[in-house]
């Protein structure tokens, strides 16, 4: 196996390697690369290429394929066909806004660990798009995982031999306090949300610990008011283009029954009666396949509207630090303080394992016991 180096101009060197003969056309095959830098850089790259050829890991690919071009191709092929539309949208946004502007111009074959490390350092120190400061370690870790996954797939496609991310350690997110409120603030919160058209929706989140997407997807066929139980079977999401998607939970533990406090069961029974009356006025019957929480015409609620409305309500109530998802944290924390075992709370929340609860709620201590209807005391 032969390789040659020649200087094309000041600071530019061309590598030429004979990589064998194509029997179909009976011609020699050559690989060409241009290296910017000193002669030692070219010699190092030549040695690397020859070693890859000897090991059988050398891959010849289109010279001009950039990281940006590959990532767009990856989104449209692998991600679109193997992951959910919501995940694809998330990947697309992070790639378009952060990774591609920084790394997209690099040729895929020339992407090295130092490029990844420079991106991580820059993102942590000054990565915010419209504000001063860097991105969180958790966000940059997410970027690293997306990029690493795309490079793994590029290897499987025969486009590269090595995943450059493997030579870099991603940032490790530090533990952070989980926002929640105590019993003294719950009364204030309930009073604040009572005037909202979404009152029962917020109230149900607080008393069950369900995710917003799970409650939005709840249909009457998955709600047994007589047994005071919700059966979580789906989640509802809205894409940026307005498309509503309903999907099954990621894990078997997310598909679960959740008991209702008696007071909440009474409110939901009353809510059903009201919806039945509304449907009669509209000239149609309420069916088991209708959403429990929806607009008058039966269409699902907009997740963003539900969250934005909540933010406005709690801000007026002086609880501006509270997000809608924090109702789930509040439920978990209050249950734990009341003595519920960690394994019970984790099962109700639909965590993949009990370790998730112990990791997220690392401030929990002790292992007390309490009645199952703790939340009904609120």
C-alpha contacts under 8 A as a table, 3 or more apart, distances in Angstrom:
res1	aa1	res2	aa2	distance
1	X	17	X	7.68
1	X	18	X	6.38
1	X	19	X	6.96
1	X	20	X	7.95
1	X	50	X	7.53
2	X	17	X	5.84
2	X	18	X	5.67
3	X	15	X	7.07
3	X	16	X	5.60
3	X	17	X	4.28
3	X	18	X	6.51
3	X	46	X	6.96
3	X	50	X	7.59
4	X	15	X	5.67
4	X	16	X	5.10
4	X	17	X	6.37
4	X	46	X	7.96
5	X	13	X	6.65
5	X	14	X	5.65
5	X	15	X	4.72
5	X	16	X	6.48
5	X	42	X	7.18
5	X	43	X	7.51
5	X	46	X	7.98
6	X	13	X	5.69
6	X	14	X	5.38
6	X	15	X	6.80
7	X	10	X	7.45
7	X	11	X	7.95
7	X	12	X	6.08
7	X	13	X	4.42
7	X	14	X	6.21
8	X	12	X	5.60
8	X	13	X	5.46
8	X	14	X	6.41
9	X	12	X	5.22
9	X	13	X	7.16
11	X	36	X	5.71
11	X	37	X	4.97
11	X	38	X	5.94
12	X	34	X	6.77
12	X	35	X	5.75
12	X	36	X	4.71
12	X	37	X	6.16
12	X	38	X	7.52
13	X	34	X	5.61
13	X	35	X	5.13
13	X	36	X	6.49
13	X	37	X	7.63
13	X	38	X	7.84
13	X	39	X	7.05
13	X	42	X	6.42
14	X	32	X	6.92
14	X	33	X	5.69
14	X	34	X	4.47
14	X	35	X	6.24
14	X	42	X	7.72
15	X	31	X	7.86
15	X	32	X	5.54
15	X	33	X	5.10
15	X	34	X	6.23
15	X	35	X	7.56
15	X	42	X	7.11
15	X	46	X	6.73
16	X	30	X	6.69
16	X	31	X	5.70
16	X	32	X	4.76
16	X	33	X	6.83
17	X	30	X	5.50
17	X	31	X	5.15
17	X	32	X	6.67
18	X	28	X	7.19
18	X	29	X	6.03
18	X	30	X	4.64
18	X	31	X	6.57
19	X	28	X	7.62
19	X	29	X	5.53
19	X	30	X	5.59
19	X	31	X	6.82
19	X	53	X	7.75
20	X	28	X	5.86
20	X	29	X	5.53
20	X	30	X	7.56
21	X	26	X	6.39
21	X	27	X	5.45
21	X	28	X	4.29
21	X	29	X	5.48
22	X	25	X	5.79
22	X	26	X	5.40
22	X	27	X	5.50
22	X	28	X	6.32
22	X	29	X	6.56
23	X	26	X	4.68
23	X	27	X	7.15
31	X	60	X	7.54
35	X	41	X	7.31
35	X	42	X	5.88
36	X	41	X	7.97
37	X	41	X	6.14
37	X	42	X	7.53
38	X	41	X	5.34
38	X	42	X	6.76
39	X	42	X	5.11
39	X	43	X	6.18
40	X	43	X	4.94
40	X	44	X	6.04
41	X	44	X	5.13
41	X	45	X	6.27
42	X	45	X	5.14
42	X	46	X	6.08
43	X	46	X	5.02
43	X	47	X	6.17
44	X	47	X	5.20
44	X	48	X	6.24
45	X	48	X	4.95
45	X	49	X	6.17
46	X	49	X	5.13
46	X	50	X	6.18
47	X	50	X	5.18
47	X	51	X	6.11
48	X	51	X	5.19
48	X	52	X	6.24
49	X	52	X	5.08
49	X	53	X	6.24
49	X	58	X	6.95
50	X	53	X	5.09
50	X	54	X	6.19
51	X	54	X	5.04
51	X	55	X	6.15
52	X	55	X	5.07
52	X	56	X	5.93
52	X	57	X	4.97
52	X	58	X	4.78
53	X	56	X	5.04
53	X	57	X	6.09
53	X	58	X	4.87
54	X	57	X	7.80
55	X	58	X	7.67
57	X	161	X	5.90
58	X	161	X	6.69
59	X	158	X	6.61
59	X	159	X	6.53
59	X	160	X	6.24
59	X	161	X	6.61
60	X	159	X	7.49
61	X	65	X	7.95
61	X	159	X	5.98
62	X	65	X	5.80
63	X	107	X	7.58
64	X	107	X	6.54
65	X	69	X	6.18
65	X	70	X	6.73
65	X	107	X	5.86
65	X	108	X	6.10
66	X	69	X	5.17
66	X	70	X	6.23
66	X	104	X	6.38
66	X	105	X	5.94
66	X	106	X	5.55
66	X	107	X	4.03
66	X	108	X	4.95
67	X	70	X	5.19
67	X	71	X	6.08
67	X	100	X	7.46
67	X	103	X	6.67
67	X	104	X	4.74
67	X	105	X	6.44
67	X	106	X	5.77
67	X	107	X	5.74
67	X	108	X	4.80
67	X	111	X	7.85
68	X	71	X	5.18
68	X	72	X	6.26
68	X	100	X	5.53
68	X	103	X	7.37
68	X	104	X	4.00
68	X	105	X	6.46
68	X	106	X	7.89
69	X	72	X	5.33
69	X	73	X	6.20
69	X	104	X	7.53
70	X	73	X	5.00
70	X	74	X	5.94
70	X	108	X	7.46
71	X	74	X	4.90
71	X	75	X	6.12
71	X	95	X	7.84
71	X	150	X	6.93
72	X	75	X	5.14
72	X	76	X	6.34
73	X	76	X	5.25
73	X	77	X	6.12
74	X	77	X	5.21
74	X	78	X	5.46
74	X	79	X	6.39
74	X	150	X	6.78
75	X	78	X	6.16
75	X	79	X	4.86
75	X	80	X	6.04
75	X	88	X	7.07
75	X	91	X	7.96
75	X	92	X	7.12
76	X	79	X	6.40
76	X	80	X	5.40
76	X	81	X	7.97
77	X	80	X	5.58
77	X	81	X	6.22
78	X	81	X	5.44
78	X	82	X	5.89
78	X	83	X	7.95
79	X	82	X	5.30
79	X	83	X	5.31
79	X	88	X	6.09
80	X	83	X	6.06
80	X	84	X	7.36
80	X	85	X	7.04
80	X	88	X	6.41
83	X	87	X	6.29
83	X	88	X	6.54
84	X	87	X	5.22
84	X	88	X	6.23
85	X	88	X	4.98
85	X	89	X	6.10
85	X	239	X	7.74
85	X	245	X	7.97
86	X	89	X	5.13
86	X	90	X	6.31
86	X	237	X	7.23
86	X	238	X	7.91
86	X	239	X	6.50
87	X	90	X	5.02
87	X	91	X	6.17
88	X	91	X	5.13
88	X	92	X	5.98
89	X	92	X	5.08
89	X	93	X	6.16
89	X	239	X	7.35
89	X	240	X	7.95
90	X	93	X	5.27
90	X	94	X	6.36
91	X	94	X	5.33
91	X	95	X	6.05
91	X	146	X	6.96
92	X	95	X	5.21
92	X	96	X	5.92
93	X	96	X	5.21
93	X	97	X	5.94
94	X	97	X	5.36
94	X	98	X	5.69
94	X	99	X	6.81
94	X	143	X	6.98
95	X	98	X	5.55
95	X	99	X	4.77
95	X	100	X	5.51
95	X	143	X	7.77
96	X	99	X	6.57
96	X	100	X	5.60
96	X	101	X	7.05
97	X	100	X	7.04
97	X	101	X	6.83
98	X	101	X	5.83
98	X	102	X	6.64
98	X	127	X	7.88
99	X	102	X	5.42
99	X	103	X	5.81
99	X	104	X	6.93
99	X	143	X	7.33
100	X	103	X	5.23
100	X	104	X	4.13
100	X	105	X	7.61
101	X	104	X	5.79
101	X	105	X	7.80
102	X	105	X	7.56
102	X	119	X	7.12
103	X	106	X	5.78
103	X	115	X	7.54
103	X	119	X	7.69
104	X	107	X	7.94
106	X	110	X	6.72
106	X	111	X	6.37
107	X	110	X	5.21
107	X	111	X	6.40
108	X	111	X	5.43
108	X	160	X	7.52
109	X	159	X	7.77
109	X	160	X	6.10
111	X	115	X	6.54
111	X	164	X	6.54
112	X	115	X	5.46
112	X	116	X	6.91
112	X	164	X	5.16
113	X	116	X	5.13
113	X	117	X	6.16
113	X	164	X	4.81
113	X	165	X	5.99
113	X	166	X	7.61
113	X	167	X	5.41
113	X	168	X	6.01
114	X	117	X	4.93
114	X	118	X	5.99
114	X	168	X	7.99
115	X	118	X	5.20
115	X	119	X	6.24
116	X	119	X	5.09
116	X	120	X	6.26
116	X	164	X	7.35
116	X	165	X	6.52
116	X	168	X	7.08
117	X	120	X	5.12
117	X	121	X	6.21
117	X	168	X	6.34
118	X	121	X	5.20
118	X	122	X	6.08
119	X	122	X	5.17
119	X	123	X	5.96
120	X	123	X	5.14
120	X	124	X	6.15
120	X	140	X	6.63
120	X	170	X	7.75
120	X	171	X	7.88
121	X	124	X	5.32
121	X	125	X	6.30
122	X	125	X	5.23
122	X	126	X	5.71
122	X	127	X	6.19
122	X	134	X	7.71
123	X	126	X	5.49
123	X	127	X	3.83
123	X	128	X	7.42
123	X	134	X	5.69
123	X	135	X	5.82
123	X	140	X	6.83
124	X	127	X	5.94
124	X	133	X	7.88
124	X	134	X	4.46
124	X	135	X	5.07
124	X	136	X	6.50
124	X	137	X	6.79
124	X	140	X	7.08
125	X	133	X	5.96
125	X	134	X	4.26
125	X	135	X	7.19
126	X	132	X	6.70
126	X	133	X	4.71
126	X	134	X	4.07
126	X	135	X	7.14
127	X	133	X	6.55
127	X	134	X	4.41
127	X	135	X	5.24
128	X	131	X	5.52
128	X	132	X	6.36
128	X	133	X	5.89
128	X	134	X	5.29
128	X	135	X	5.69
135	X	139	X	6.35
135	X	140	X	6.60
136	X	139	X	5.27
136	X	140	X	6.39
136	X	173	X	7.73
137	X	140	X	5.19
137	X	141	X	5.97
137	X	171	X	5.62
137	X	172	X	6.27
137	X	173	X	4.91
137	X	174	X	7.66
138	X	141	X	5.06
138	X	142	X	6.26
138	X	171	X	7.53
138	X	172	X	7.17
138	X	173	X	5.07
139	X	142	X	5.02
139	X	143	X	6.40
140	X	143	X	4.94
140	X	144	X	6.22
140	X	170	X	7.77
140	X	171	X	7.01
141	X	144	X	5.00
141	X	145	X	6.28
141	X	170	X	5.64
141	X	171	X	5.71
141	X	172	X	7.15
141	X	173	X	7.74
142	X	145	X	5.14
142	X	146	X	6.28
143	X	146	X	5.20
143	X	147	X	6.20
144	X	147	X	5.24
144	X	148	X	5.96
144	X	165	X	7.38
144	X	170	X	6.45
145	X	148	X	5.06
145	X	149	X	6.03
146	X	149	X	5.25
146	X	150	X	6.31
147	X	150	X	5.13
147	X	151	X	6.27
147	X	165	X	7.59
148	X	151	X	5.11
148	X	152	X	6.19
148	X	163	X	6.90
148	X	164	X	7.82
148	X	165	X	5.55
148	X	166	X	7.68
149	X	152	X	5.08
149	X	153	X	6.40
150	X	153	X	5.17
150	X	154	X	6.24
151	X	154	X	4.78
151	X	155	X	6.28
151	X	160	X	7.95
151	X	163	X	5.51
151	X	164	X	7.69
151	X	165	X	7.96
152	X	155	X	5.18
152	X	156	X	6.50
152	X	163	X	6.21
153	X	156	X	4.95
153	X	157	X	6.16
154	X	157	X	4.96
154	X	158	X	6.33
154	X	159	X	5.30
154	X	160	X	6.09
155	X	158	X	5.07
155	X	159	X	5.69
155	X	160	X	5.03
155	X	161	X	5.68
155	X	162	X	6.85
155	X	163	X	7.34
156	X	159	X	7.62
158	X	161	X	7.22
160	X	163	X	7.62
163	X	166	X	5.73
163	X	167	X	7.91
164	X	167	X	5.82
164	X	168	X	7.57
165	X	168	X	5.37
165	X	169	X	7.83
166	X	169	X	7.50
178	X	326	X	7.89
178	X	329	X	6.98
178	X	360	X	7.45
178	X	361	X	7.04
179	X	321	X	7.68
179	X	322	X	6.83
179	X	326	X	6.03
179	X	329	X	6.93
179	X	330	X	7.66
180	X	322	X	7.15
180	X	326	X	5.76
180	X	327	X	7.03
180	X	329	X	5.71
180	X	330	X	4.55
180	X	333	X	7.34
181	X	184	X	7.86
181	X	185	X	5.94
181	X	186	X	6.77
181	X	330	X	5.80
182	X	185	X	5.51
182	X	186	X	6.43
182	X	330	X	7.45
182	X	334	X	7.12
183	X	186	X	5.05
183	X	187	X	7.09
183	X	334	X	7.52
183	X	378	X	7.84
184	X	187	X	6.39
184	X	188	X	7.50
185	X	188	X	5.11
185	X	189	X	6.18
186	X	189	X	4.95
186	X	190	X	6.11
186	X	378	X	7.60
187	X	190	X	5.19
187	X	191	X	6.14
187	X	378	X	7.48
188	X	191	X	5.17
188	X	192	X	6.21
188	X	317	X	7.52
189	X	192	X	5.01
189	X	193	X	6.31
189	X	314	X	7.14
189	X	317	X	7.32
189	X	319	X	7.92
190	X	193	X	5.32
190	X	194	X	6.11
190	X	203	X	7.32
191	X	194	X	5.40
191	X	195	X	7.94
192	X	195	X	6.90
192	X	313	X	6.57
192	X	314	X	7.02
192	X	317	X	6.24
193	X	196	X	5.39
193	X	198	X	7.71
193	X	199	X	5.42
193	X	202	X	7.47
193	X	310	X	7.87
193	X	313	X	6.64
193	X	314	X	7.94
194	X	199	X	5.32
195	X	199	X	6.90
196	X	199	X	5.10
197	X	200	X	7.87
198	X	201	X	5.23
198	X	202	X	6.28
198	X	306	X	7.35
199	X	202	X	5.30
199	X	203	X	5.99
200	X	203	X	4.87
200	X	204	X	5.95
200	X	267	X	7.74
200	X	268	X	7.96
201	X	204	X	5.23
201	X	205	X	6.40
201	X	215	X	7.80
201	X	293	X	7.10
202	X	205	X	5.15
202	X	206	X	6.30
203	X	206	X	5.17
203	X	207	X	6.28
204	X	207	X	5.19
204	X	208	X	5.94
204	X	209	X	7.99
204	X	210	X	7.98
204	X	264	X	7.11
205	X	208	X	5.41
205	X	209	X	5.40
205	X	210	X	5.46
205	X	211	X	7.22
205	X	212	X	7.30
205	X	215	X	7.52
205	X	327	X	6.38
205	X	328	X	6.71
206	X	209	X	5.83
206	X	210	X	7.96
206	X	327	X	5.07
206	X	328	X	6.35
206	X	330	X	7.21
206	X	331	X	5.84
207	X	260	X	7.59
207	X	261	X	7.38
207	X	264	X	7.73
207	X	331	X	6.46
207	X	375	X	5.89
207	X	376	X	7.70
208	X	258	X	7.05
208	X	259	X	7.63
208	X	260	X	6.80
208	X	328	X	7.76
208	X	331	X	6.97
208	X	348	X	7.98
209	X	327	X	6.87
209	X	328	X	4.32
209	X	329	X	7.38
209	X	331	X	5.40
209	X	332	X	6.83
209	X	348	X	7.51
209	X	349	X	6.06
210	X	214	X	6.31
210	X	215	X	6.44
210	X	328	X	6.41
210	X	349	X	6.49
211	X	214	X	5.20
211	X	215	X	6.47
211	X	325	X	7.10
211	X	328	X	6.90
212	X	215	X	5.41
212	X	216	X	6.19
212	X	303	X	7.54
212	X	324	X	7.93
212	X	325	X	7.14
213	X	216	X	5.17
213	X	217	X	6.30
213	X	235	X	4.75
213	X	236	X	4.80
213	X	237	X	6.26
213	X	303	X	7.52
214	X	217	X	5.29
214	X	218	X	6.38
214	X	232	X	6.64
214	X	233	X	7.82
214	X	234	X	6.06
214	X	235	X	4.35
214	X	236	X	6.47
215	X	218	X	5.08
215	X	235	X	7.43
215	X	293	X	7.87
216	X	235	X	7.05
216	X	236	X	5.92
216	X	291	X	7.61
216	X	292	X	7.89
216	X	293	X	6.40
216	X	294	X	7.97
216	X	300	X	7.02
216	X	301	X	6.87
216	X	303	X	7.64
217	X	234	X	5.90
217	X	235	X	5.13
217	X	236	X	4.93
217	X	246	X	7.01
217	X	291	X	6.73
217	X	300	X	7.88
218	X	222	X	6.50
218	X	223	X	7.56
218	X	232	X	7.18
218	X	233	X	7.85
218	X	234	X	7.25
218	X	235	X	7.88
218	X	291	X	5.84
218	X	292	X	5.90
218	X	293	X	7.48
219	X	222	X	5.47
219	X	223	X	6.82
219	X	288	X	6.63
219	X	289	X	5.80
219	X	290	X	5.49
219	X	291	X	4.25
219	X	292	X	5.16
220	X	223	X	5.12
220	X	224	X	7.82
220	X	287	X	7.47
220	X	288	X	4.76
220	X	289	X	6.31
220	X	290	X	6.21
220	X	291	X	6.32
220	X	292	X	5.66
221	X	224	X	7.51
221	X	288	X	4.60
221	X	289	X	6.22
222	X	230	X	6.00
222	X	231	X	5.05
222	X	232	X	7.06
222	X	233	X	7.59
223	X	228	X	7.88
223	X	229	X	6.15
223	X	230	X	4.67
223	X	231	X	6.28
224	X	227	X	5.49
224	X	228	X	5.80
224	X	229	X	5.27
224	X	230	X	6.30
225	X	228	X	4.63
225	X	229	X	6.40
225	X	265	X	5.87
225	X	266	X	8.00
225	X	268	X	7.32
225	X	269	X	6.47
226	X	229	X	7.96
228	X	259	X	6.01
228	X	260	X	5.07
228	X	261	X	7.24
228	X	262	X	6.88
228	X	265	X	5.55
229	X	257	X	6.51
229	X	258	X	5.61
229	X	259	X	4.48
229	X	260	X	5.44
230	X	257	X	5.59
230	X	258	X	5.10
230	X	259	X	6.38
230	X	260	X	7.19
231	X	255	X	7.44
231	X	256	X	5.79
231	X	257	X	4.37
231	X	258	X	6.31
232	X	254	X	7.28
232	X	255	X	5.32
232	X	256	X	5.28
232	X	257	X	6.10
232	X	258	X	7.43
233	X	248	X	6.27
233	X	249	X	6.81
233	X	254	X	7.89
233	X	255	X	5.21
233	X	256	X	7.18
234	X	246	X	6.49
234	X	247	X	5.50
234	X	248	X	4.53
234	X	249	X	5.86
234	X	255	X	7.71
235	X	246	X	5.61
235	X	247	X	5.53
235	X	248	X	6.32
235	X	249	X	6.71
236	X	244	X	7.06
236	X	245	X	5.83
236	X	246	X	4.51
236	X	247	X	6.64
237	X	244	X	5.80
237	X	245	X	5.34
237	X	246	X	6.41
237	X	303	X	7.15
238	X	242	X	5.97
238	X	243	X	5.64
238	X	244	X	4.55
238	X	245	X	6.27
238	X	302	X	7.18
238	X	303	X	6.86
239	X	242	X	5.36
239	X	243	X	5.25
239	X	244	X	6.45
239	X	245	X	7.68
240	X	243	X	7.31
249	X	252	X	7.18
249	X	254	X	5.65
249	X	255	X	6.18
250	X	254	X	6.97
251	X	254	X	5.38
251	X	255	X	7.11
251	X	352	X	6.41
252	X	255	X	5.35
252	X	256	X	7.84
252	X	352	X	7.92
253	X	256	X	6.23
253	X	347	X	7.02
253	X	350	X	5.25
253	X	351	X	6.45
253	X	352	X	5.89
253	X	353	X	7.98
254	X	349	X	7.67
254	X	350	X	4.18
254	X	351	X	6.48
254	X	352	X	7.12
255	X	350	X	7.17
256	X	347	X	7.95
256	X	348	X	7.46
256	X	350	X	6.88
257	X	348	X	7.59
258	X	348	X	5.99
260	X	264	X	6.26
260	X	265	X	6.11
261	X	264	X	5.40
261	X	265	X	6.43
261	X	373	X	5.80
261	X	375	X	6.61
261	X	376	X	5.18
262	X	265	X	5.08
262	X	266	X	6.38
262	X	376	X	6.93
263	X	266	X	5.23
263	X	267	X	6.49
263	X	376	X	6.48
264	X	267	X	5.03
264	X	268	X	6.18
264	X	376	X	7.89
265	X	268	X	5.13
265	X	269	X	6.16
266	X	269	X	5.13
266	X	270	X	6.32
267	X	270	X	5.14
267	X	271	X	6.13
268	X	271	X	4.79
268	X	272	X	6.18
269	X	272	X	5.15
269	X	273	X	6.48
270	X	273	X	5.17
270	X	274	X	6.38
271	X	274	X	5.13
271	X	275	X	6.24
272	X	275	X	5.05
272	X	276	X	6.12
272	X	292	X	7.77
273	X	276	X	5.13
273	X	277	X	6.33
274	X	277	X	5.15
274	X	278	X	6.29
275	X	278	X	4.98
275	X	279	X	6.18
275	X	286	X	7.30
276	X	279	X	5.14
276	X	280	X	6.29
276	X	285	X	6.88
276	X	286	X	5.59
277	X	280	X	5.13
277	X	281	X	6.48
278	X	281	X	5.22
278	X	282	X	6.45
278	X	296	X	7.36
279	X	282	X	4.90
279	X	283	X	6.16
279	X	284	X	5.31
279	X	285	X	5.67
279	X	286	X	6.08
279	X	296	X	7.96
280	X	283	X	4.92
280	X	284	X	5.56
280	X	285	X	6.18
281	X	284	X	7.67
286	X	290	X	6.74
287	X	290	X	5.48
290	X	298	X	6.66
291	X	294	X	5.82
291	X	298	X	6.82
291	X	299	X	7.80
291	X	300	X	6.76
293	X	300	X	6.95
293	X	301	X	6.96
294	X	297	X	7.72
294	X	298	X	5.44
294	X	299	X	5.59
294	X	300	X	4.54
294	X	301	X	5.16
295	X	298	X	5.28
295	X	299	X	5.45
295	X	300	X	6.26
295	X	301	X	6.29
296	X	299	X	7.49
301	X	305	X	7.74
301	X	306	X	7.34
302	X	305	X	5.32
302	X	306	X	6.38
303	X	306	X	5.23
303	X	307	X	6.38
304	X	307	X	5.18
304	X	308	X	6.03
305	X	308	X	5.15
305	X	309	X	5.96
306	X	309	X	5.38
306	X	310	X	6.33
307	X	310	X	5.11
307	X	311	X	6.31
307	X	323	X	7.74
307	X	324	X	5.94
308	X	311	X	5.08
308	X	312	X	6.44
309	X	312	X	5.26
309	X	313	X	6.33
310	X	313	X	5.10
310	X	314	X	6.23
310	X	323	X	7.60
310	X	324	X	6.47
311	X	314	X	5.44
311	X	315	X	6.07
311	X	320	X	6.96
311	X	322	X	7.51
311	X	323	X	6.47
311	X	324	X	7.33
312	X	315	X	5.18
312	X	316	X	6.39
313	X	316	X	5.36
313	X	317	X	6.43
314	X	317	X	4.83
314	X	318	X	6.21
314	X	319	X	4.91
314	X	320	X	5.41
314	X	322	X	6.95
315	X	318	X	5.20
315	X	319	X	5.47
315	X	320	X	4.13
315	X	321	X	7.89
316	X	319	X	7.50
316	X	320	X	7.59
317	X	320	X	7.54
319	X	322	X	5.81
320	X	323	X	7.85
322	X	326	X	6.13
323	X	326	X	5.19
323	X	327	X	7.42
324	X	327	X	5.78
324	X	328	X	7.99
325	X	328	X	5.61
325	X	329	X	7.11
326	X	329	X	4.81
326	X	330	X	6.00
327	X	330	X	4.89
327	X	331	X	6.12
328	X	331	X	5.15
328	X	332	X	6.35
329	X	332	X	5.13
329	X	333	X	6.07
330	X	333	X	5.15
330	X	334	X	5.99
331	X	334	X	5.37
331	X	335	X	6.08
331	X	375	X	7.88
332	X	335	X	5.18
332	X	336	X	6.19
332	X	345	X	6.49
332	X	349	X	7.95
333	X	336	X	5.11
333	X	337	X	6.13
333	X	361	X	7.86
333	X	364	X	7.91
334	X	337	X	5.04
334	X	338	X	6.08
335	X	338	X	5.07
335	X	339	X	6.47
335	X	340	X	5.55
335	X	345	X	7.29
335	X	374	X	6.74
335	X	375	X	7.33
336	X	339	X	5.08
336	X	340	X	5.01
336	X	341	X	6.84
336	X	342	X	7.11
336	X	345	X	7.59
336	X	364	X	7.27
336	X	368	X	7.96
337	X	340	X	7.41
338	X	368	X	7.65
338	X	369	X	7.44
338	X	370	X	5.99
338	X	374	X	6.88
339	X	367	X	6.76
339	X	368	X	4.18
339	X	369	X	4.20
339	X	370	X	4.71
340	X	344	X	6.74
340	X	345	X	6.78
340	X	367	X	7.66
340	X	368	X	6.38
340	X	369	X	5.23
340	X	370	X	5.51
340	X	371	X	7.63
340	X	372	X	7.51
341	X	344	X	5.39
341	X	345	X	6.51
341	X	367	X	6.05
341	X	368	X	6.63
341	X	369	X	6.44
342	X	345	X	5.22
342	X	346	X	6.01
342	X	354	X	7.15
342	X	357	X	7.25
342	X	358	X	7.67
342	X	367	X	7.64
343	X	346	X	5.11
343	X	347	X	6.14
343	X	354	X	5.87
344	X	347	X	5.17
344	X	348	X	6.30
345	X	348	X	5.13
345	X	349	X	6.15
346	X	349	X	5.14
346	X	350	X	6.18
346	X	351	X	5.54
346	X	353	X	7.20
346	X	354	X	5.57
346	X	356	X	7.78
346	X	357	X	5.85
347	X	350	X	5.15
347	X	351	X	6.36
347	X	354	X	7.71
348	X	351	X	7.96
351	X	354	X	6.76
351	X	356	X	6.29
351	X	357	X	7.11
352	X	356	X	6.96
353	X	356	X	5.67
353	X	357	X	7.58
354	X	357	X	5.40
354	X	358	X	6.51
355	X	358	X	4.95
355	X	359	X	5.94
356	X	359	X	5.11
356	X	360	X	6.02
357	X	360	X	5.23
357	X	361	X	5.65
357	X	362	X	7.79
358	X	361	X	5.33
358	X	362	X	5.35
358	X	364	X	7.60
359	X	362	X	5.27
361	X	364	X	5.93
370	X	374	X	7.32
371	X	374	X	5.95
373	X	376	X	5.52
373	X	377	X	7.56
374	X	377	X	5.81
375	X	378	X	5.71
